[in-house]
Amino acid sequence: MLHERLLSPLGPPITAVSEIMRALSGLTVIALLSPLSLSAQAAPVSAPAGPWKVFERPRTRAAQPTTAEITPDDLMSRLYPFADDSMGGRNLGEIGNVKGTDFIAREAQRLGLKPAGERGTFFQTIPVFTRTLDESRKVSIGMTTLTPWTDFVPRDMGGGQRSVENVPVVYGGNWTVAASLISPDSVEGKLVVLSVPQGPTAIGPPGTANRFGLTRYYRKAAGIAVAGLDQIGSQYVAENFRGGNQEYRDGEGASVPSFMYVTRRVAGLLLGRSVDSVATGTRGEGGFSAAPAFGERPIEHPGRNVVGIIEGSDPALKGQYVLLGAHNDHVNYHPPAGAHDSLYVLNHLWREGGLDDPDPPMPAARVDSLNALLALIRQETGGRSARPDSIYNGADDDGSGSMGLLEIAEWFSKGRVKPKRSLLFVWHVAEEAGLFGSEYFSNHPTVPRDSIVAGLNMDMIGRGSSSDVTGNTKEGGRIRGNQNYLQLVGSRRVSTELGDLAERVNVSGKFGLVFDYSMDANGHPQNIYCRSDHYNYARFAIPIIFFTTGGHADYHMVTDEPQYIDYSRLTRVTRFVATLAETVAGLDRRPLVDKPKPDPRGECVQ
C-alpha cells in the first residue's frame, strides 16, 4: 500500500528507517521506550513463547503443485517464492520487479488466461523515467556559486516543476506557525523562503517540512525554499535525498512549484538579510541568477502491468468485465543490514503501525531490558533470528493480494462453469511509487473502459489479528483486528448497490467476516481511499471496493516476510473476493452508479 507520506498534505514528508537500520546493523540493539509492560525495572518476557514463537517458523518453503481450490497450501506455494529475498523487494525499475512480473505472467499463461497486455503479451509497459539533479549546471545567487547537497538540496517535483531562475523572492514566515505565513494568493510567480524552528517538528526530522502540503498550499508560487538544511545533516541528505526520483509521465505534467532545502546562509543571500530579522511578506533582495535543473533517463528495467482475461460464458455479456486487481511491486532494500529479530521486536513492542508510526523515543534506560529479551530469543533460535536483513520482501504488501489474485484466476480457470461476464485480472506496477500502473491502465485500458462494470482491489490481505494495529480511527484511536477482521474502503462511494452486495455475499456464503468501515470515513487523515489502485477506476465512476486487513508492525519494514502471514485469513479473504466477483459477473445488469461522478483529472478527496 502506498505510504501516506507520499500523498497526504496532512502527513509528514517521506522518511526512511535509515537511522534505526543503521543502529541495528550487524547485531547492535537499541532499546526504546515501550508503551507496554517492558521497562527498565521490569523483567523481560520469556522467549520464544508468545509473540516471539514466530522466529521458529521456516523462512523458506518448497513449492507444491497448486490445485483448483483456494487453499492455504496453494497460497504458501505462491507467496514464499514471490516474496523471497531473491526478488530484492520487487521495486519499480529494479530487476526484482521484472522477476516478479515474469513470475505472474508465467502463472497466468499456465492457468490459461488470455493475454490482454500489449502486442499479444501479458505486459503493459508504463512510461517511467529516472530524474536526477544536473550537477554539472552552475547554480548561483548573484556572484555567489552554490554547492549542491551542501548549500541547497532540491526535491524533485517532476517535469512540470517551475523554474526559480530570475523570479522575485519573498519571505513567507515560519512554516510551522500558521498565523505567521504569507497568504497563498500573494506568492504567485515568486520564490517563497520559509524558516523552520530549531529541533524536531511534529511531523519529521529537524529541519524538514511537509513538502506536499506546502506545495499544495503555495500552488501558485514559482518555488519554495525551506531554510532547514543546517539541521538536516549530511548523512540524512545522502541517504534520503541524493538518489534519483522516478517519475511517471502520461501527457503533459501539471505545473507545480519547485521545492528545495537551503541553509540559513543561502536564505540570507536570497533575502538580502538574516532570516531571523525579516518580517513576513518582505521582498528579498537576491534571487537565483542560475537555478537548479534536472535531467532524465528511462528507468533501467521496465515497469510493467500484467494483464490477463478469463472470458465469460454469456455471448451477450462476455464483452463486459469485472476487474480484479492487486499490485506487483514493493520498495526494494535498505543497506546496511540490521539484525532481523531486533527490528521485529522493536516494531512489535513500540512501533505497532510500522512506517505509519513515527520513530519511537530511545532512552538508554531500556537497553538492558531489550538486550535481555533478545538474548533469550537468540538462545532459543541458536542465533538464527539475528540474521542480517535489509530486503523489504513485501509479503503482505502486496504479495498477499497478488498471489490471492493468482489463486482466484486458477479457481475460475479450472471451474466447470464460467461466469457470464469476463474477468479482467490486472497486477498493477508502481503502486508504491504513486499509483502509476493503475493510472496508466485506467487512462489506456486494453479493453473499453466503459465495459468494466466493477473493480475489486486487494492490497494487504494477509494479517488482521487482534495483535495487529490495523489503522487509526478518524479521531486518532488505535484500531485492532480480530479473528474475522476485514476492512472495506470505498464500497459505497460510487455504487451503493455494490457495497450492499458485498454484505449479502458475506452472509449467503457464510464467510463470517466482520467488515470494518472506519478507515473509509470522510476526512480520515490516513486517506486510505486515495492510497491504492482502486481509486484510479473510481475516478471514472467505475464501482469499486478496496479489500485490506489493514496495517501492522511490519508495514513497509524488512520484516514483512512470508512466514508471518496468516494463511488461513488470506485464504478466507481470497475465497470471499472470488465469490463476490462471481456474483457480480453473473448479475443481470451492471451495478448501479448512484453517486456523483468525480472529475477523473481532479484531486482525490476522502
Backbone torsions as a table, in degrees:
resi	resn	phi	psi	omega
1	MET	NA	135.7	-179.9
2	LEU	-61.4	130.7	-178.1
3	HIS	-71.6	140.3	-175.9
4	GLU	-57.9	-30.4	-175.8
5	ARG	-64.6	-14.5	175.5
6	LEU	-81.5	-24.9	-168.4
7	LEU	-117.4	-42.4	-164.5
8	SER	-81.9	131.9	175.7
9	PRO	-69.9	-13.8	179.7
10	LEU	-86.7	-19.3	-173.8
11	GLY	-89.8	169.0	178.2
12	PRO	-75.0	171.7	178.3
13	PRO	-70.7	172.1	178.8
14	ILE	-61.8	129.0	175.5
15	THR	-130.7	147.1	177.2
16	ALA	-104.3	165.4	176.0
17	VAL	-91.7	29.9	-172.4
18	SER	-60.6	-40.2	-177.1
19	GLU	-66.8	-42.3	177.9
20	ILE	-66.7	-44.5	-179.8
21	MET	-62.6	-38.7	178.5
22	ARG	-65.5	-39.8	179.7
23	ALA	-67.2	-29.8	-178.8
24	LEU	-93.4	1.8	-179.4
25	SER	-62.4	152.5	-168.3
26	GLY	68.1	-124.4	176.5
27	LEU	-128.5	23.4	-179.0
28	THR	-69.3	145.2	-179.8
29	VAL	-125.0	136.5	172.4
30	ILE	-111.8	133.5	177.4
31	ALA	-90.7	145.8	-173.8
32	LEU	-129.1	161.3	176.6
33	LEU	-69.9	122.6	-175.8
34	SER	-99.1	135.5	172.3
35	PRO	-81.1	-3.6	-178.4
36	LEU	-99.8	-155.3	-172.1
37	SER	-81.9	-17.9	-177.9
38	LEU	-66.7	128.7	-179.3
39	SER	-146.8	176.5	-179.4
40	ALA	-63.3	-28.4	-178.7
41	GLN	-93.0	-28.6	-172.9
42	ALA	-76.6	146.3	175.2
43	ALA	-71.5	142.1	179.4
44	PRO	-67.1	153.7	178.7
45	VAL	-68.3	155.1	-179.5
46	SER	-71.4	158.0	-177.6
47	ALA	-136.9	150.9	-0.6
48	PRO	-93.9	30.0	179.5
49	ALA	-62.8	166.6	176.2
50	GLY	63.0	-135.6	-173.5
51	PRO	-67.2	-16.1	-175.9
52	TRP	-88.5	-2.7	175.0
53	LYS	-63.3	-18.7	-178.9
54	VAL	-60.9	-24.3	-179.2
55	PHE	-69.0	-12.8	177.2
56	GLU	-85.8	-9.0	-179.6
57	ARG	-71.6	143.8	179.6
58	PRO	-68.6	143.6	-179.1
59	ARG	-83.8	-22.5	-178.7
60	THR	-126.4	161.8	-179.6
61	ARG	-151.0	130.9	177.8
62	ALA	-69.3	129.4	-178.9
63	ALA	-69.2	140.9	176.2
64	GLN	-114.4	155.7	175.8
65	PRO	-57.2	136.2	-179.4
66	THR	-85.0	163.1	-174.3
67	THR	-118.4	177.1	179.0
68	ALA	-72.1	-22.2	-179.4
69	GLU	-87.1	158.4	175.2
70	ILE	-90.3	110.0	-172.2
71	THR	-132.9	158.2	174.5
72	PRO	-59.2	-40.4	-179.6
73	ASP	-62.5	-42.2	177.8
74	ASP	-61.8	-44.2	-178.1
75	LEU	-66.3	-36.6	174.3
76	MET	-63.6	-44.4	-179.0
77	SER	-60.9	-30.2	178.5
78	ARG	-84.7	-45.4	-169.3
79	LEU	-75.3	-37.8	-179.0
80	TYR	-57.2	-48.1	177.6
81	PRO	-72.0	-33.0	-177.4
82	PHE	-68.0	-33.5	-179.3
83	ALA	-106.8	23.8	179.3
84	ASP	-73.0	156.9	176.9
85	ASP	-55.5	-31.1	-177.7
86	SER	-63.1	-18.8	177.6
87	MET	-80.7	-10.8	173.4
88	GLY	61.9	20.6	178.1
89	GLY	95.8	-8.1	175.4
90	ARG	55.9	33.6	-177.5
91	ASN	-73.0	142.8	176.4
92	LEU	-51.5	132.2	176.6
93	GLY	84.8	-2.1	179.5
94	GLU	-107.5	159.0	-178.5
95	ILE	-62.4	-29.0	178.7
96	GLY	-61.7	-35.2	177.8
97	ASN	-70.6	-35.3	174.9
98	VAL	-63.0	-42.9	177.3
99	LYS	-60.5	-42.1	-179.4
100	GLY	-65.1	-43.3	-179.7
101	THR	-71.4	-33.2	173.1
102	ASP	-61.8	-42.6	178.8
103	PHE	-57.6	-47.5	-179.0
104	ILE	-65.4	-44.4	-177.8
105	ALA	-64.1	-39.1	177.6
106	ARG	-61.8	-42.4	178.7
107	GLU	-66.2	-42.0	178.8
108	ALA	-60.1	-41.2	178.3
109	GLN	-66.2	-43.5	-179.9
110	ARG	-61.6	-35.3	-178.0
111	LEU	-81.4	-5.9	175.6
112	GLY	88.4	16.8	175.7
113	LEU	-68.0	149.2	176.7
114	LYS	-83.2	126.1	178.3
115	PRO	-59.9	135.9	-178.7
116	ALA	-136.2	28.4	174.9
117	GLY	-92.9	-136.0	-179.4
118	GLU	-100.2	143.4	172.6
119	ARG	53.6	41.1	175.6
120	GLY	74.7	15.3	179.5
121	THR	-108.2	177.5	174.4
122	PHE	-85.8	-2.9	-170.7
123	PHE	-106.6	142.0	168.0
124	GLN	-124.8	112.4	-177.7
125	THR	-85.3	133.5	-178.5
126	ILE	-104.6	148.4	-176.5
127	PRO	-79.2	106.8	179.1
128	VAL	-128.6	138.5	179.6
129	PHE	-124.6	153.2	169.8
130	THR	-99.2	125.9	179.4
131	ARG	-110.5	131.0	178.1
132	THR	-132.4	154.4	178.6
133	LEU	-64.2	134.7	174.6
134	ASP	-80.4	94.7	-175.1
135	GLU	-77.5	-10.3	176.8
136	SER	-79.5	-13.9	-177.4
137	ARG	-82.5	131.8	177.6
138	LYS	-70.8	133.9	176.0
139	VAL	-120.6	127.5	-174.5
140	SER	-147.9	156.1	170.0
141	ILE	-119.9	106.9	-173.4
142	GLY	61.8	-124.7	-178.8
143	MET	-92.5	0.3	-176.8
144	THR	-95.3	120.0	177.5
145	THR	-87.7	134.7	-176.7
146	LEU	-103.7	150.5	180.0
147	THR	-104.3	121.7	179.9
148	PRO	-63.4	147.5	178.3
149	TRP	73.3	-11.0	175.9
150	THR	-112.0	-50.2	178.5
151	ASP	-90.3	-32.0	-179.7
152	PHE	-148.8	150.8	176.5
153	VAL	-129.2	105.6	179.3
154	PRO	-79.6	139.9	175.4
155	ARG	-110.5	112.6	-171.5
156	ASP	-65.7	126.2	177.9
157	MET	-104.9	9.5	177.0
158	GLY	100.4	175.9	-175.3
159	GLY	-63.6	-18.8	-179.3
160	GLY	-91.9	7.2	-177.2
161	GLN	-72.2	143.1	-175.0
162	ARG	-80.5	152.7	176.0
163	SER	-79.3	147.0	175.7
164	VAL	-109.8	16.0	-179.9
165	GLU	-75.7	126.4	176.6
166	ASN	57.5	38.8	174.8
167	VAL	-109.8	154.1	178.3
168	PRO	-62.2	153.1	-179.6
169	VAL	-116.3	140.8	177.7
170	VAL	-140.4	144.3	176.9
171	TYR	-85.4	126.0	-173.9
172	GLY	-99.9	-6.1	179.3
173	GLY	104.2	-170.1	178.2
174	ASN	-89.6	119.2	-170.4
175	TRP	-66.1	-19.5	180.0
176	THR	-87.4	-6.0	-179.0
177	VAL	-116.5	100.4	-173.3
178	ALA	-57.2	-37.3	-177.0
179	ALA	-67.3	-19.3	-177.7
180	SER	-89.6	-9.1	-170.0
181	LEU	-80.3	144.3	174.6
182	ILE	-69.7	151.5	-176.4
183	SER	-71.8	147.1	-178.9
184	PRO	-61.4	-31.9	-175.8
185	ASP	-73.3	-15.9	-174.8
186	SER	-94.2	3.2	-173.4
187	VAL	-111.3	7.5	-175.0
188	GLU	-56.8	126.7	177.8
189	GLY	76.4	9.3	-175.7
190	LYS	-116.0	161.4	170.5
191	LEU	-93.7	119.3	-177.3
192	VAL	-96.5	121.8	175.7
193	VAL	-96.7	128.1	-179.3
194	LEU	-122.4	141.8	174.6
195	SER	-96.7	165.2	178.7
196	VAL	-131.0	154.6	176.9
197	PRO	-72.4	160.7	173.9
198	GLN	-75.4	140.3	176.9
199	GLY	90.4	178.9	-177.8
200	PRO	-63.1	148.9	172.5
201	THR	-102.8	177.7	-178.9
202	ALA	-71.3	-13.3	-172.4
203	ILE	-120.5	1.0	-178.4
204	GLY	176.5	-174.7	-179.5
205	PRO	-61.5	158.8	178.6
206	PRO	-53.7	137.0	176.3
207	GLY	89.1	-15.2	-176.8
208	THR	-89.0	164.9	-177.2
209	ALA	-139.0	166.9	177.1
210	ASN	-80.7	90.9	-172.4
211	ARG	-58.9	-48.1	-175.8
212	PHE	-71.6	-35.2	176.6
213	GLY	-65.3	-42.9	-178.8
214	LEU	-69.1	-41.8	179.9
215	THR	-69.1	-26.6	175.0
216	ARG	-73.8	-40.9	-179.3
217	TYR	-65.9	-43.5	179.8
218	TYR	-103.5	49.0	-173.6
219	ARG	-63.9	-20.1	-179.5
220	LYS	-87.7	-10.0	-176.6
221	ALA	-71.3	154.5	171.3
222	ALA	-70.1	-37.0	-180.0
223	GLY	-169.1	170.1	-179.2
224	ILE	-131.7	130.7	176.9
225	ALA	-121.4	115.8	-178.8
226	VAL	-99.9	122.0	-174.2
227	ALA	-85.0	61.6	-178.7
228	GLY	-121.3	5.3	-171.1
229	LEU	-64.9	-30.5	179.1
230	ASP	-60.4	-31.9	-178.6
231	GLN	-85.7	-24.6	-172.0
232	ILE	-68.3	-42.3	177.2
233	GLY	92.0	145.0	-174.0
234	SER	-67.9	-34.0	-178.6
235	GLN	-67.1	-43.1	178.6
236	TYR	-64.1	-39.6	177.8
237	VAL	-61.5	-45.5	-177.7
238	ALA	-63.7	-39.3	-174.3
239	GLU	-82.4	-27.0	-170.5
240	ASN	-117.4	-19.5	-171.6
241	PHE	-118.5	-21.8	-169.2
242	ARG	-84.4	-17.4	177.7
243	GLY	-71.5	161.3	178.0
244	GLY	-72.5	155.8	177.3
245	ASN	-103.7	143.4	176.2
246	GLN	-92.9	132.3	-179.0
247	GLU	-126.4	134.3	174.4
248	TYR	-98.9	134.6	179.9
249	ARG	-130.6	124.2	176.3
250	ASP	-133.6	88.6	-173.1
251	GLY	89.3	-163.3	-178.6
252	GLU	-73.9	131.2	177.2
253	GLY	-72.9	149.3	179.2
254	ALA	-68.0	144.1	177.4
255	SER	-76.5	122.9	-176.7
256	VAL	-136.7	160.3	177.5
257	PRO	-67.5	150.3	166.6
258	SER	-72.6	162.1	179.8
259	PHE	-144.6	138.5	177.4
260	MET	-154.6	156.6	167.0
261	TYR	-100.2	140.3	178.1
262	VAL	-133.2	160.4	174.0
263	THR	-75.7	166.5	177.3
264	ARG	-65.0	-32.1	177.0
265	ARG	-63.2	-45.4	179.8
266	VAL	-66.1	-39.0	176.0
267	ALA	-59.0	-38.9	177.7
268	GLY	-65.5	-37.2	177.2
269	LEU	-65.7	-39.2	179.1
270	LEU	-66.7	-39.0	-175.6
271	LEU	-89.8	-20.6	-176.6
272	GLY	82.9	7.9	178.8
273	ARG	-165.2	169.0	-178.8
274	SER	-62.4	140.5	178.9
275	VAL	-64.1	-19.3	179.7
276	ASP	-78.4	-16.2	-171.2
277	SER	-114.8	14.3	-174.5
278	VAL	-113.2	143.3	179.9
279	ALA	-88.9	150.1	177.1
280	THR	-55.4	134.0	179.2
281	GLY	94.2	-8.0	179.9
282	THR	-68.7	133.2	179.2
283	ARG	-79.2	135.5	179.8
284	GLY	-75.1	159.2	-179.2
285	GLU	-101.1	-8.9	179.6
286	GLY	-109.2	-149.6	-179.1
287	GLY	149.9	161.8	-179.1
288	PHE	-77.3	115.3	172.5
289	SER	-81.3	-22.9	171.7
290	ALA	-143.1	121.4	-169.1
291	ALA	-104.7	161.0	176.2
292	PRO	-62.9	150.9	177.2
293	ALA	-144.7	156.5	-177.8
294	PHE	-116.1	148.6	169.9
295	GLY	-111.7	164.6	-178.1
296	GLU	-141.1	153.8	177.5
297	ARG	-146.0	155.4	177.3
298	PRO	-62.4	149.3	176.4
299	ILE	-63.6	152.0	-173.0
300	GLU	-65.6	-40.8	-179.3
301	HIS	-119.4	138.5	-172.3
302	PRO	-67.2	144.2	170.3
303	GLY	-91.0	123.2	-170.7
304	ARG	-131.8	129.0	162.0
305	ASN	-74.4	147.0	172.3
306	VAL	-111.0	125.9	-171.2
307	VAL	-132.4	128.4	177.4
308	GLY	-145.0	161.3	-174.8
309	ILE	-131.1	139.3	162.5
310	ILE	-109.1	116.5	-173.0
311	GLU	-73.3	145.0	178.7
312	GLY	-75.6	167.2	-175.2
313	SER	-96.2	-14.8	-176.5
314	ASP	-95.0	116.6	-178.7
315	PRO	-55.9	-30.0	-177.8
316	ALA	-81.7	-21.2	-173.8
317	LEU	-116.6	-9.3	-174.9
318	LYS	-66.1	-15.3	175.3
319	GLY	-81.7	-0.1	173.1
320	GLN	-105.8	154.4	-171.3
321	TYR	-133.2	139.5	162.9
322	VAL	-99.6	117.9	-178.2
323	LEU	-87.3	132.0	172.6
324	LEU	-118.0	126.9	-172.6
325	GLY	-132.6	156.1	171.3
326	ALA	-156.2	173.8	177.7
327	HIS	-117.0	142.0	-171.6
328	ASN	-92.7	-6.7	-173.6
329	ASP	-103.4	166.0	169.3
330	HIS	-143.9	-145.8	-165.9
331	VAL	-126.6	31.2	164.0
332	ASN	78.0	-138.4	-177.2
333	TYR	-142.6	166.3	-175.4
334	HIS	-142.9	92.1	174.2
335	PRO	-73.5	156.5	0.3
336	PRO	-78.0	160.0	179.9
337	ALA	-70.2	144.0	173.8
338	GLY	-114.9	163.8	177.3
339	ALA	-67.9	122.7	-174.6
340	HIS	-56.1	-47.5	-176.2
341	ASP	-67.0	-31.4	179.0
342	SER	-61.9	-47.8	-178.2
343	LEU	-70.0	-37.0	178.9
344	TYR	-61.4	-49.2	-179.6
345	VAL	-65.0	-42.8	178.9
346	LEU	-53.7	-50.5	-176.5
347	ASN	-70.3	-41.2	-175.9
348	HIS	-72.5	-19.6	174.4
349	LEU	-93.4	-38.3	-167.5
350	TRP	-129.8	-4.4	179.6
351	ARG	-139.7	64.6	-168.7
352	GLU	-69.6	-16.4	177.2
353	GLY	-93.6	9.4	-176.7
354	GLY	59.8	-138.1	-176.4
355	LEU	-68.5	-13.7	174.5
356	ASP	-70.5	-17.3	178.0
357	ASP	-96.3	150.5	176.1
358	PRO	-71.3	163.9	173.2
359	ASP	-56.9	131.0	-179.3
360	PRO	-74.8	156.3	175.4
361	PRO	-65.2	156.3	-172.0
362	MET	-132.2	62.0	178.1
363	PRO	-67.4	140.1	-175.3
364	ALA	-64.9	-21.5	-176.9
365	ALA	-62.1	-18.9	-177.9
366	ARG	-89.5	-5.7	-172.9
367	VAL	-58.0	-48.9	-175.4
368	ASP	-63.0	-41.2	-178.9
369	SER	-64.6	-45.3	-178.8
370	LEU	-67.2	-43.3	178.7
371	ASN	-62.6	-36.4	177.8
372	ALA	-64.5	-41.2	178.1
373	LEU	-62.7	-46.7	-179.4
374	LEU	-66.2	-34.3	176.9
375	ALA	-61.6	-39.9	177.6
376	LEU	-65.7	-44.2	179.2
377	ILE	-59.5	-46.2	-176.3
378	ARG	-70.0	-30.6	176.0
379	GLN	-63.7	-41.7	-179.3
380	GLU	-72.8	-31.3	-177.2
381	THR	-96.8	2.7	-176.9
382	GLY	64.6	25.9	179.7
383	GLY	83.1	-5.1	-177.5
384	ARG	-64.1	-30.1	-179.2
385	SER	-67.4	-17.9	-177.5
386	ALA	-91.7	16.9	-178.8
387	ARG	-56.2	143.4	175.8
388	PRO	-63.6	140.4	-175.8
389	ASP	-146.5	129.8	176.7
390	SER	-140.1	4.6	-173.9
391	ILE	-101.6	129.2	175.4
392	TYR	-86.0	94.2	-172.0
393	ASN	-70.1	-28.9	178.5
394	GLY	62.1	42.0	-179.9
395	ALA	-64.3	-45.7	177.1
396	ASP	-84.0	-36.4	-173.4
397	ASP	-112.0	94.2	-8.6
398	ASP	-122.1	45.4	173.0
399	GLY	-58.5	-36.5	-179.5
400	SER	-62.8	-46.6	178.9
401	GLY	-68.5	-40.8	-178.5
402	SER	-64.4	-43.1	-179.6
403	MET	-77.7	-29.6	171.0
404	GLY	-60.2	-38.0	178.7
405	LEU	-64.9	-39.1	175.8
406	LEU	-64.9	-38.3	177.4
407	GLU	-63.6	-40.9	177.2
408	ILE	-63.5	-41.5	179.0
409	ALA	-60.7	-41.4	179.6
410	GLU	-68.9	-38.4	179.3
411	TRP	-59.4	-44.2	179.2
412	PHE	-74.7	-41.4	-174.8
413	SER	-65.9	-30.9	-179.0
414	LYS	-98.0	-0.1	177.8
415	GLY	-71.9	148.7	-177.5
416	ARG	-72.3	-30.4	-178.5
417	VAL	-121.5	125.5	178.4
418	LYS	-87.6	149.2	176.4
419	PRO	-65.9	163.6	-176.9
420	LYS	-64.4	-48.3	179.3
421	ARG	-85.7	161.9	176.2
422	SER	-80.2	157.3	177.6
423	LEU	-111.6	127.5	-178.8
424	LEU	-109.1	113.8	-179.1
425	PHE	-100.4	125.7	178.9
426	VAL	-131.0	117.1	171.6
427	TRP	-96.8	100.9	-172.2
428	HIS	-77.7	142.2	173.7
429	VAL	-96.1	160.3	168.5
430	ALA	62.9	28.1	171.1
431	GLU	-61.4	-42.6	-177.3
432	GLU	-66.8	-27.9	-178.9
433	ALA	-80.8	-13.8	-179.9
434	GLY	140.6	31.2	178.9
435	LEU	62.5	31.4	-174.5
436	PHE	-63.3	-45.0	-174.8
437	GLY	-64.1	-43.9	180.0
438	SER	-72.6	-31.6	176.2
439	GLU	-65.0	-43.0	-178.6
440	TYR	-68.2	-44.0	-178.7
441	PHE	-65.7	-39.8	179.9
442	SER	-71.3	-25.6	172.8
443	ASN	-78.0	-31.4	-176.2
444	HIS	-132.5	61.2	-177.4
445	PRO	-66.3	149.9	179.5
446	THR	-89.8	2.2	166.6
447	VAL	-128.3	159.5	178.2
448	PRO	-56.9	131.8	-176.3
449	ARG	-59.4	-39.3	-177.4
450	ASP	-75.1	-1.2	174.8
451	SER	-89.4	-6.5	179.0
452	ILE	-86.6	112.6	-173.0
453	VAL	-88.3	-21.2	-179.6
454	ALA	-166.0	156.2	176.2
455	GLY	-129.5	128.1	179.3
456	LEU	-116.5	115.8	-173.3
457	ASN	-112.7	129.5	178.7
458	MET	-116.0	122.1	-179.0
459	ASP	-145.0	108.6	-176.7
460	MET	68.2	83.6	-178.4
461	ILE	-126.0	22.4	-174.3
462	GLY	-114.3	14.3	-179.2
463	ARG	-132.2	-136.7	174.3
464	GLY	94.7	21.5	178.8
465	SER	-79.5	173.6	-179.8
466	SER	-66.0	-17.2	177.6
467	SER	-88.0	-5.8	-179.3
468	ASP	-94.9	132.3	167.4
469	VAL	-82.9	106.0	-172.6
470	THR	-88.8	-5.0	179.9
471	GLY	159.6	-169.0	177.5
472	ASN	-128.3	148.2	173.9
473	THR	-68.3	166.6	177.8
474	LYS	-58.1	-29.9	-179.4
475	GLU	-86.2	-5.0	176.1
476	GLY	105.1	-2.0	178.6
477	GLY	-75.2	153.0	180.0
478	ARG	-73.8	141.4	172.8
479	ILE	-112.1	133.5	176.0
480	ARG	-119.3	154.6	-179.5
481	GLY	-79.5	-170.2	176.2
482	ASN	-158.3	178.7	-173.4
483	GLN	-66.2	-16.3	-179.3
484	ASN	-117.5	19.2	-165.7
485	TYR	-75.7	137.7	169.7
486	LEU	-156.6	129.4	174.6
487	GLN	-87.6	138.5	169.3
488	LEU	-118.7	130.5	-179.3
489	VAL	-127.2	134.0	175.0
490	GLY	76.7	9.1	-170.1
491	SER	-67.1	-22.9	178.3
492	ARG	-124.4	16.9	-178.1
493	ARG	-80.0	-21.7	176.0
494	VAL	-115.6	-42.1	-176.9
495	SER	-136.3	113.0	174.9
496	THR	-61.3	-36.0	-177.2
497	GLU	-61.8	-41.3	-179.7
498	LEU	-64.6	-42.3	177.1
499	GLY	-62.3	-41.4	177.7
500	ASP	-65.0	-37.2	-179.4
501	LEU	-64.2	-38.8	177.0
502	ALA	-60.2	-41.8	178.2
503	GLU	-62.4	-43.1	-178.0
504	ARG	-66.6	-40.6	180.0
505	VAL	-65.6	-36.3	177.4
506	ASN	-60.4	-39.7	-179.2
507	VAL	-77.4	-50.2	-175.5
508	SER	-66.2	-32.1	178.4
509	GLY	-85.9	-0.8	178.6
510	LYS	54.8	43.0	177.5
511	PHE	-78.3	-28.3	176.8
512	GLY	68.0	21.0	178.8
513	LEU	-76.7	145.2	177.1
514	VAL	-106.7	112.0	-175.6
515	PHE	-81.4	133.5	175.3
516	ASP	-109.4	117.2	-179.9
517	TYR	-103.6	6.3	-171.8
518	SER	-65.4	-29.9	179.4
519	MET	-75.2	-9.7	-179.2
520	ASP	-93.2	5.5	-177.2
521	ALA	-63.4	139.2	175.5
522	ASN	-57.6	133.9	177.9
523	GLY	77.9	9.8	179.6
524	HIS	-63.5	129.0	-174.6
525	PRO	-65.6	-21.6	178.1
526	GLN	-77.9	-16.3	166.4
527	ASN	58.0	37.7	-173.3
528	ILE	-61.3	-36.1	-178.4
529	TYR	-56.1	-30.9	-176.9
530	CYS	-96.2	5.0	-167.4
531	ARG	-111.4	6.0	174.3
532	SER	-139.5	177.1	-164.0
533	ASP	-66.4	-22.0	-178.5
534	HIS	-55.9	-33.1	-173.9
535	TYR	-62.1	-33.2	-177.9
536	ASN	-67.5	-14.3	171.6
537	TYR	-94.2	-38.3	177.7
538	ALA	-59.6	-33.0	-178.6
539	ARG	-64.9	-18.8	174.9
540	PHE	-100.6	19.4	177.6
541	ALA	63.1	31.6	171.0
542	ILE	-90.2	121.6	-179.9
543	PRO	-57.7	134.8	-177.2
544	ILE	-135.6	159.7	163.7
545	ILE	-138.6	135.3	174.8
546	PHE	-104.3	122.1	179.8
547	PHE	-107.7	128.8	177.6
548	THR	-155.0	147.8	171.3
549	THR	-91.9	4.8	169.7
550	GLY	88.4	-170.3	-176.1
551	GLY	-80.5	-179.3	178.3
552	HIS	-173.5	177.8	-174.7
553	ALA	-66.8	-19.4	-178.5
554	ASP	-97.4	8.4	-177.7
555	TYR	-63.8	122.2	-178.3
556	HIS	54.8	38.8	175.8
557	MET	-123.7	161.0	178.4
558	VAL	-67.4	-11.7	-179.6
559	THR	-87.1	4.7	175.6
560	ASP	-80.7	81.1	-173.2
561	GLU	-119.3	160.1	-172.6
562	PRO	-59.9	-31.7	-176.1
563	GLN	-70.7	-10.6	-179.9
564	TYR	-99.8	1.9	179.4
565	ILE	-78.4	143.6	172.9
566	ASP	-89.9	96.8	-173.3
567	TYR	-71.6	-27.1	174.0
568	SER	-65.4	-44.2	177.2
569	ARG	-64.2	-46.3	-179.6
570	LEU	-58.8	-40.8	178.6
571	THR	-64.2	-44.9	-177.3
572	ARG	-63.4	-45.1	180.0
573	VAL	-66.2	-41.7	-179.8
574	THR	-62.8	-43.0	177.6
575	ARG	-62.2	-39.3	179.6
576	PHE	-63.9	-46.7	-178.8
577	VAL	-64.5	-38.5	177.5
578	ALA	-62.1	-42.5	-179.7
579	THR	-67.7	-39.2	177.2
580	LEU	-64.4	-42.7	178.0
581	ALA	-60.7	-42.1	177.9
582	GLU	-61.5	-39.6	-179.1
583	THR	-67.3	-46.3	179.4
584	VAL	-63.6	-40.7	-179.0
585	ALA	-66.5	-20.2	-179.0
586	GLY	-99.8	2.2	-179.9
587	LEU	-64.2	152.5	177.8
588	ASP	-78.2	-11.8	175.0
589	ARG	-148.8	162.9	-178.9
590	ARG	-74.3	151.7	178.6
591	PRO	-55.0	135.8	-175.4
592	LEU	-72.0	128.7	172.2
593	VAL	-88.3	110.2	-175.5
594	ASP	-121.7	12.8	177.9
595	LYS	-114.5	157.2	-178.8
596	PRO	-57.6	139.4	-179.6
597	LYS	-79.2	129.3	-179.1
598	PRO	-76.7	168.3	171.9
599	ASP	-81.0	115.3	-176.1
600	PRO	-63.2	-17.4	177.3
601	ARG	-102.0	2.4	-178.6
602	GLY	-83.6	-177.8	-178.1
603	GLU	-90.0	135.3	178.1
604	CYS	-70.2	132.0	177.6
605	VAL	-130.8	124.7	175.7
606	GLN	-90.8	NA	NA
